[in-house]
Amino acid sequence: MKPPITTLAESLFLPQVYIAKPSDYPHSPSKLLLLLTGGTGVQSTNNQLQADKFASEGYLVLMPDQFDNDPAPNSVDMSKVEEQTSWLESIKMRTAEGVKAFLIDMWLARHTPEKVLPLLRKVIDSARDEFADAIANGGGIYGVGYCFGARYILLLSGEHADTVAWGQAAPKDEEEGALKKDPVIKAAAIAHGTMVTKEELEAVKVPTYIAAAENDPLFSEDEVITPGRRALEKNGVEHEVQMFQGVPHGFAVLGDYDDPKIKQSQAQAYGQMLGWIQGH
């Protein structure tokens, strides 16, 4: 199979968007896929390779810079603080981790729905003009999200007031709040969401696949996934939740992993996510 055709568009879209097209597009029909990344963002080689994999399956992939050229700061891997590490080096690394955690908190405070959703709206509105053929061929826009991006795929998969859906303040009165818009996404597949609330998961109205790691404090099974799943069942929303054992948060992101368990789970999650959107 020929590799996909990729570009990093700077003028057609605002913000910057990594675009991966099937090698035979537009001569053969394609379907539009919105891919939202974790904090490493659109410049990450692994994220670009992930987009390329979906494009090789026939999807026209848009992966926007939802962080507006401000990806998350790197963090220290505390698993590397081994027993033989000196006391001083251990303190230094833990202090560095504390600083990084503070920087990540500051970063998250800069990237709220009020900031991110308007950026995504620009991309989606532009895509409806530029790639109307792919949207029509797929009967809508498919969505895949990892970590930070998973939350926004869920938000775009929910039924919200128009203002809320695009990052503005919630309506002040019930009458205004009753004017809700249909979901932007046709079908969704997400992995290990970050900062997802149970209310956001409960609001989802489209077929959704969820890959999650057991005992993940960033995507709690008890506080978010289980109540969200119950709401989806009650609302008659088609869904599948798959819990992966023995892997950390972020396991589904494409990467060069030494741990065979993570490698296997990453490949399995990708296959499940691809199969879900293909089936819808």
Phi, psi and omega in degrees: 000135181291147178292154179291161176267124186239146174215157174245094189283134179242337184253324181294319183243153170225114011281189177298142182225131170276124183243124176242118183249145171303147186299334182260009177277139009264013182291332173242146183295150179226176176234146185272130178236123173267117182249119180247129189268175166282191188295344180291336168082188190287337181278350181294129179300317181297321178293322177293321177294325177296316177299320180297324180296317178293323178295325179292346177265007174104007180262141170272111191258127171251120179239094186279156173278083183289354180257003176053053178065032180222068180293165182295144175295147178293154178238155178282135177277104185290347176293344180275353177279092187273169184298326183280355178296136182297157180302316182295315179297322178298316178297318179300315182293320180291326175295318178298320179296321177297319178296316180297319179299320177297317180297322178293319176301317178295321179297315179298325179294336178276340186241079181256168176305327179296334179264320188281315185299320175298326176295317180294325179298320178299318180295314182294318178298319178293320181296325180297334175272310188287323185238041180301328181295317181291321178295317179294320181295325179270354182073023181144192181252127175273153181226134175229134182218145178237138174052243179304316182294334180298321180300320185282333171295319178295318178299320180285348179264359182261169176259111185228161167301146185305321181294315181295320183299334182245027167088011179264176182294150178293149178301148185275336182234160185296321182298316178291322182291341181286345181278089184256150180258150177294158177301149177281328185266140178278315179209145188232148172220123183230160177227134174034072180298155177240132177065022176284136175259159179295329179295323179292321178290322179296335183277353183295138183235004183240160178305128188223132173252137181232122172255129183219153176267137176296145178059039179264109182293341180276346179214075191294130177292318183287319187270335185238304190292311183296310177296326177295318179296320179297321179293320178297319177296315180297322182275359179071029180269125179296132182201162173215131177242125180239120179263129181256130183267147172070024178228154182272169169304137180093002186298333186279350179289135180301133180190172180262088186266139176280327183285117181298331178295317179293318178303312182296317182292323178297314180295321180294316180297318178299315179299320179291318180293317178297314180299326181294311182289329176295327182277357182232000000 
